[in-house]
Amino acid sequence: AFADRLAGSSLLARLHALGPAVLARELPILLQPPREGGPTGAVVGSIDLLYRDPETGAPVVADYKTDHALDGRALEARARVHLEQGRAYLRAVQQALPSVPPARLELWFLAADRILVVA
């Protein structure tokens, strides 16, 4: 089952290793739309995991994905689908923490047990 596979995954081990570097889990965000003069409303979401990179101290947005893609090409295609959502999360972090280095985005593909860093 999926839960059994996740229990022995490198992603769960990574999450445990991050321990004190974790800043927030399920962090709600509320943003204005990205373009002035564009549609009215708001961008609403929840950042799955926000942590400080233990090596650089820069913030990292980790977004859990349950896509069933398992190989490199399929994962890259799915990453492109999730890019706009990730950009909104990065914008929220930059607005909340303007004095720190820009955050990077990681997509944690649970089924594939892989992390893709998205540029």
Backbone as ProteinMPNN parsed JSONL, in Angstrom:
{"seq_chain_A": "AFADRLAGSSLLARLHALGPAVLARELPILLQPPREGGPTGAVVGSIDLLYRDPETGAPVVADYKTDHALDGRALEARARVHLEQGRAYLRAVQQALPSVPPARLELWFLAADRILVVA", "coords_chain_A": {"N_chain_A": [[0.84, -1.191, 0.0], [0.255, 2.362, -0.374], [0.848, 3.874, 1.925], [2.577, 2.163, 3.314], [4.735, 2.09, 1.566], [5.523, 4.753, 1.646], [6.343, 4.931, 4.283], [8.867, 3.715, 4.353], [10.358, 5.388, 2.77], [12.78, 7.528, 1.094], [12.034, 10.154, 1.156], [10.555, 10.504, 3.511], [12.582, 9.991, 5.323], [14.206, 12.171, 4.709], [12.552, 14.296, 5.531], [12.47, 13.81, 8.305], [15.187, 14.203, 8.875], [15.431, 16.911, 8.406], [14.261, 18.109, 10.59], [14.99, 20.405, 12.916], [15.245, 22.449, 11.059], [12.842, 22.943, 9.899], [10.418, 25.327, 9.236], [7.677, 25.728, 8.929], [4.609, 23.885, 8.541], [1.968, 23.039, 6.366], [1.298, 25.745, 5.802], [-0.783, 28.462, 5.573], [-1.55, 30.587, 2.783], [-2.28, 33.798, 1.379], [-2.709, 35.781, -1.288], [-2.562, 38.721, -3.404], [-3.802, 38.816, -6.775], [-1.385, 38.024, -9.371], [-0.981, 40.062, -11.335], [-1.394, 43.532, -11.681], [-4.391, 45.203, -12.455], [-5.416, 42.987, -13.529], [-7.519, 40.096, -13.175], [-9.887, 40.301, -10.497], [-9.813, 39.227, -7.071], [-8.252, 36.586, -5.244], [-5.251, 34.75, -4.537], [-5.183, 31.754, -3.038], [-3.871, 29.363, -0.844], [-1.939, 26.598, 0.471], [1.125, 26.037, 1.836], [2.9, 23.122, 1.799], [5.306, 22.402, 3.135], [7.739, 24.377, 4.658], [11.05, 25.146, 4.904], [14.384, 25.85, 6.167], [17.239, 25.702, 4.201], [19.656, 23.534, 5.314], [22.352, 23.901, 4.655], [22.687, 26.393, 3.309], [20.945, 28.194, 4.486], [18.918, 29.437, 3.165], [15.42, 29.874, 2.413], [13.185, 27.148, 1.666], [10.601, 25.946, -0.282], [8.665, 23.191, -0.091], [6.645, 21.127, -1.907], [4.284, 18.718, -1.692], [3.524, 16.054, -3.863], [1.201, 13.883, -5.341], [1.178, 12.62, -7.75], [1.264, 9.963, -10.115], [3.428, 9.559, -11.721], [6.536, 8.092, -12.497], [9.029, 7.996, -13.774], [11.873, 9.919, -15.032], [11.242, 11.671, -17.292], [8.442, 11.788, -17.246], [8.057, 12.826, -14.697], [9.223, 15.349, -14.969], [7.457, 16.475, -16.804], [5.125, 16.563, -15.261], [6.023, 18.308, -13.305], [6.101, 20.715, -14.701], [3.382, 21.19, -14.938], [2.714, 21.827, -12.335], [4.032, 24.19, -11.863], [3.025, 26.914, -11.861], [1.509, 27.069, -9.504], [3.561, 26.597, -7.656], [5.128, 28.88, -8.101], [3.461, 30.848, -7.056], [3.563, 30.179, -4.352], [6.278, 30.672, -3.847], [6.342, 33.43, -4.264], [4.732, 34.266, -2.158], [6.325, 33.574, 0.042], [8.533, 35.223, -0.433], [7.368, 37.739, -0.155], [6.641, 37.643, 2.52], [9.065, 37.266, 3.797], [11.107, 39.359, 3.126], [13.771, 40.063, 3.561], [15.449, 37.904, 3.389], [17.383, 35.473, 1.47], [16.112, 34.611, -1.835], [13.58, 32.097, -2.011], [13.724, 28.597, -2.854], [12.082, 26.163, -4.915], [10.874, 22.96, -4.301], [9.595, 19.975, -5.549], [8.079, 17.321, -4.11], [7.704, 14.263, -5.066], [5.705, 11.829, -4.112], [4.943, 9.14, -4.806], [6.975, 8.387, -6.542], [9.132, 8.687, -4.916], [10.936, 10.832, -5.043], [12.647, 13.971, -5.267], [12.239, 16.912, -7.006], [13.988, 19.74, -7.917], [12.841, 22.831, -8.791], [13.467, 25.215, -11.19]], "CA_chain_A": [[0.0, 0.0, 0.0], [0.981, 3.624, -0.488], [1.352, 4.272, 3.254], [3.729, 1.314, 3.624], [5.848, 2.533, 0.716], [5.96, 6.047, 2.162], [7.006, 4.715, 5.576], [10.266, 3.374, 4.123], [10.867, 6.207, 1.673], [13.849, 8.499, 1.345], [11.402, 11.44, 1.441], [10.249, 10.55, 4.935], [13.875, 10.119, 5.998], [14.632, 13.564, 4.507], [11.73, 15.133, 6.403], [12.957, 13.629, 9.679], [16.522, 14.799, 8.973], [15.305, 18.375, 8.407], [13.865, 18.459, 11.954], [15.029, 21.788, 13.405], [15.242, 23.41, 9.953], [11.457, 23.154, 9.463], [9.833, 26.594, 9.675], [6.214, 25.606, 8.969], [3.918, 22.833, 7.774], [0.597, 23.45, 6.029], [1.282, 27.198, 6.018], [-1.756, 29.1, 4.678], [-1.138, 31.813, 2.1], [-3.308, 34.609, 0.75], [-1.991, 36.769, -2.101], [-3.264, 39.408, -4.477], [-3.469, 38.234, -8.084], [-0.033, 38.435, -9.753], [-0.885, 41.228, -12.214], [-2.312, 44.639, -11.418], [-5.286, 45.413, -13.59], [-5.904, 41.684, -13.939], [-8.765, 39.699, -12.523], [-9.972, 40.541, -9.065], [-9.857, 37.993, -6.299], [-7.07, 36.296, -4.444], [-4.61, 33.454, -4.653], [-5.26, 31.128, -1.722], [-3.268, 28.039, -0.861], [-1.281, 26.133, 1.681], [2.46, 25.494, 1.571], [3.025, 21.855, 2.534], [6.467, 22.417, 4.015], [8.69, 25.465, 4.476], [12.205, 24.907, 5.767], [15.639, 26.516, 5.803], [18.262, 24.786, 3.716], [20.662, 23.434, 6.374], [23.673, 24.326, 4.188], [22.75, 27.797, 2.897], [20.044, 29.013, 5.277], [17.848, 29.975, 2.318], [14.149, 29.16, 2.569], [12.815, 26.167, 0.644], [9.203, 25.545, -0.318], [8.505, 21.813, -0.54], [5.244, 20.878, -2.223], [4.07, 17.273, -1.863], [2.734, 15.709, -5.039], [0.785, 12.477, -5.349], [1.144, 12.143, -9.129], [1.758, 8.593, -10.236], [4.581, 9.527, -12.621], [7.654, 7.467, -11.805], [10.338, 8.162, -14.413], [12.354, 11.291, -15.159], [10.515, 12.487, -18.269], [7.075, 11.984, -16.759], [8.138, 13.727, -13.542], [9.482, 16.702, -15.482], [6.203, 16.948, -17.396], [4.228, 16.882, -14.15], [6.571, 19.495, -12.644], [5.659, 21.88, -15.472], [1.973, 21.399, -14.606], [2.633, 22.389, -10.988], [4.91, 25.354, -11.766], [2.33, 28.155, -11.503], [1.198, 26.974, -8.075], [4.823, 26.777, -6.949], [5.531, 30.29, -8.195], [2.647, 31.602, -6.093], [4.123, 29.903, -3.03], [7.552, 31.397, -3.744], [6.002, 34.847, -4.135], [4.235, 34.467, -0.794], [7.469, 33.526, 0.955], [9.351, 36.425, -0.655], [6.667, 38.886, 0.437], [6.649, 37.506, 3.983], [10.453, 37.296, 4.277], [11.833, 40.098, 2.086], [15.188, 40.289, 3.853], [16.22, 36.66, 3.256], [17.575, 35.105, 0.054], [14.917, 34.041, -2.463], [13.325, 30.681, -1.742], [13.701, 27.687, -3.998], [10.925, 25.278, -4.917], [11.089, 21.522, -4.478], [8.399, 19.149, -5.656], [8.331, 16.015, -3.51], [6.815, 13.275, -5.692], [5.625, 10.771, -3.115], [4.915, 7.808, -5.413], [8.289, 8.115, -7.136], [10.144, 8.86, -3.868], [11.944, 11.71, -5.632], [12.511, 15.408, -5.129], [12.698, 17.697, -8.151], [14.182, 21.157, -7.652], [12.282, 23.523, -9.942], [14.115, 26.513, -11.388]], "C_chain_A": [[0.881, 1.249, 0.0], [1.596, 4.035, 0.847], [2.575, 3.447, 3.639], [4.957, 1.751, 2.837], [6.401, 3.86, 1.223], [6.745, 5.883, 3.466], [8.491, 4.394, 5.41], [10.947, 4.246, 3.092], [12.014, 7.12, 2.089], [13.25, 9.877, 1.646], [11.058, 11.569, 2.923], [11.537, 10.682, 5.75], [14.393, 11.554, 5.882], [13.855, 14.497, 5.432], [12.188, 15.025, 7.851], [14.317, 14.303, 9.869], [16.453, 16.327, 9.033], [14.944, 18.922, 9.785], [13.892, 19.925, 12.318], [15.025, 22.845, 12.297], [13.828, 23.718, 9.462], [10.921, 24.446, 10.083], [8.319, 26.49, 9.822], [5.77, 24.41, 8.145], [2.49, 23.308, 7.549], [0.377, 24.935, 6.304], [0.292, 27.864, 5.059], [-1.18, 30.362, 4.048], [-2.36, 32.485, 1.492], [-2.584, 35.737, 0.031], [-2.95, 37.506, -3.021], [-2.942, 38.688, -5.779], [-2.136, 38.793, -8.577], [0.061, 39.69, -10.614], [-1.878, 42.296, -11.791], [-3.152, 44.862, -12.663], [-5.837, 44.099, -14.117], [-7.184, 41.352, -13.207], [-8.731, 40.022, -11.03], [-10.044, 39.203, -8.348], [-8.578, 37.828, -5.525], [-6.517, 34.935, -4.828], [-4.558, 32.89, -3.237], [-4.653, 29.742, -1.827], [-2.67, 27.694, 0.476], [0.048, 25.5, 1.29], [2.626, 24.244, 2.438], [4.145, 21.911, 3.564], [7.353, 23.6, 3.654], [9.831, 25.21, 5.446], [13.388, 25.738, 5.3], [16.623, 25.449, 5.351], [19.361, 24.719, 4.774], [22.048, 23.925, 5.959], [23.748, 25.825, 3.91], [21.913, 28.732, 3.757], [18.905, 29.617, 4.478], [16.557, 29.19, 2.53], [13.876, 28.235, 1.379], [11.337, 25.852, 0.817], [9.169, 24.125, -0.877], [7.022, 21.545, -0.712], [5.077, 19.39, -2.509], [3.153, 17.023, -3.048], [2.444, 14.214, -5.039], [0.652, 11.925, -6.758], [1.746, 10.739, -9.188], [2.903, 8.455, -11.232], [5.784, 8.983, -11.862], [9.004, 7.708, -12.463], [10.638, 9.641, -14.648], [11.55, 12.165, -16.095], [9.101, 12.787, -17.799], [7.066, 12.94, -15.561], [8.369, 15.169, -13.993], [8.227, 17.295, -16.106], [5.221, 17.349, -16.299], [4.718, 18.126, -13.404], [6.13, 20.755, -13.379], [4.198, 22.216, -15.161], [1.837, 22.131, -13.269], [3.394, 23.708, -10.827], [4.189, 26.629, -11.325], [1.97, 28.176, -10.016], [2.467, 27.218, -7.256], [5.307, 28.214, -6.973], [4.732, 31.16, -7.226], [3.188, 31.401, -4.682], [5.44, 30.652, -2.829], [7.313, 32.891, -3.554], [5.525, 35.15, -2.721], [5.383, 34.485, 0.206], [8.314, 34.782, 0.801], [8.684, 37.659, -0.05], [6.714, 38.834, 1.96], [8.05, 37.658, 4.567], [11.336, 38.058, 3.287], [13.333, 40.239, 2.341], [16.037, 39.019, 3.774], [16.424, 36.342, 1.78], [16.293, 34.516, -0.527], [14.803, 32.542, -2.167], [13.477, 29.875, -3.027], [12.507, 26.756, -3.814], [11.37, 23.844, -5.151], [9.728, 20.85, -4.582], [8.76, 17.763, -5.156], [7.301, 15.048, -4.073], [6.808, 12.017, -4.83], [5.672, 9.371, -3.73], [6.267, 7.418, -5.982], [9.412, 8.176, -6.108], [11.314, 9.707, -4.394], [11.609, 13.161, -5.361], [13.048, 16.043, -6.397], [12.818, 19.147, -7.698], [13.757, 21.879, -8.922], [12.909, 24.904, -10.022], [13.08, 27.579, -11.637]], "O_chain_A": [[2.068, 1.203, 0.323], [2.738, 4.493, 0.892], [3.515, 3.979, 4.23], [6.071, 1.782, 3.361], [7.614, 4.066, 1.229], [7.7, 6.618, 3.715], [9.295, 4.776, 6.261], [12.01, 3.885, 2.586], [12.192, 7.437, 3.265], [13.887, 10.687, 2.32], [11.251, 12.63, 3.517], [11.575, 11.402, 6.747], [14.951, 12.094, 6.837], [14.439, 15.389, 6.047], [12.283, 16.034, 8.55], [14.568, 14.908, 10.912], [17.314, 16.964, 9.639], [15.278, 20.06, 10.112], [12.921, 20.636, 12.061], [14.819, 24.025, 12.581], [13.636, 24.656, 8.689], [10.966, 24.629, 11.299], [7.738, 27.089, 10.728], [6.438, 23.983, 7.203], [1.879, 23.907, 8.434], [-0.596, 25.329, 6.948], [0.507, 27.835, 3.847], [-0.429, 31.105, 4.679], [-3.34, 31.829, 1.139], [-1.92, 36.557, 0.666], [-4.011, 36.992, -3.375], [-1.914, 38.018, -5.876], [-1.785, 39.923, -8.238], [1.11, 40.334, -10.62], [-3.055, 42.012, -11.57], [-2.669, 44.723, -13.787], [-6.638, 44.092, -15.052], [-7.855, 42.238, -12.679], [-7.675, 40.013, -10.398], [-10.307, 38.171, -8.965], [-7.902, 38.801, -5.19], [-7.224, 34.086, -5.371], [-3.955, 33.488, -2.346], [-4.898, 29.027, -2.799], [-2.861, 28.391, 1.473], [0.09, 24.547, 0.513], [2.506, 24.307, 3.661], [3.963, 21.519, 4.717], [7.679, 23.805, 2.485], [9.62, 25.075, 6.651], [13.397, 26.262, 4.186], [16.816, 24.434, 6.02], [19.947, 25.749, 5.105], [22.84, 24.323, 6.812], [24.749, 26.466, 4.233], [22.147, 29.94, 3.76], [18.016, 30.247, 5.051], [16.591, 27.989, 2.795], [14.281, 28.507, 0.248], [10.878, 25.534, 1.914], [9.597, 23.888, -2.006], [6.237, 21.715, 0.221], [5.661, 18.865, -3.457], [2.135, 17.694, -3.215], [3.321, 13.393, -4.772], [0.066, 10.858, -6.943], [2.625, 10.39, -8.4], [3.305, 7.337, -11.552], [6.026, 9.366, -10.717], [10.031, 7.637, -11.789], [9.771, 10.499, -14.484], [11.206, 13.292, -15.739], [8.619, 13.911, -17.939], [6.164, 13.768, -15.433], [7.771, 16.097, -13.449], [7.962, 18.488, -15.953], [4.557, 18.379, -16.411], [3.904, 18.914, -12.923], [5.816, 21.761, -12.742], [3.821, 23.387, -15.124], [0.943, 22.96, -13.101], [3.391, 24.281, -9.738], [4.712, 27.357, -10.482], [2.118, 29.203, -9.355], [2.443, 27.961, -6.275], [5.836, 28.712, -5.979], [5.272, 32.1, -6.643], [3.261, 32.352, -3.904], [5.684, 31.203, -1.755], [8.006, 33.54, -2.771], [5.879, 36.183, -2.153], [5.408, 35.316, 1.114], [8.765, 35.349, 1.796], [9.362, 38.524, 0.505], [6.816, 39.871, 2.614], [8.209, 38.122, 5.696], [12.223, 37.465, 2.674], [14.087, 40.511, 1.407], [17.232, 39.064, 4.065], [15.718, 36.88, 0.928], [15.471, 33.978, 0.215], [15.803, 31.829, -2.086], [13.372, 30.405, -4.133], [11.995, 26.585, -2.708], [12.135, 23.552, -6.07], [8.824, 21.127, -3.794], [9.642, 17.106, -5.709], [6.159, 15.014, -3.615], [7.768, 11.247, -4.816], [6.377, 8.503, -3.218], [6.662, 6.254, -5.913], [10.533, 7.758, -6.397], [12.486, 9.37, -4.226], [10.442, 13.535, -5.24], [14.168, 15.756, -6.819], [11.868, 19.717, -7.16], [14.253, 21.575, -10.008], [12.89, 25.667, -9.056], [13.427, 28.745, -11.828]]}, "name": "protein", "num_of_chains": 1, "seq": "AFADRLAGSSLLARLHALGPAVLARELPILLQPPREGGPTGAVVGSIDLLYRDPETGAPVVADYKTDHALDGRALEARARVHLEQGRAYLRAVQQALPSVPPARLELWFLAADRILVVA"}
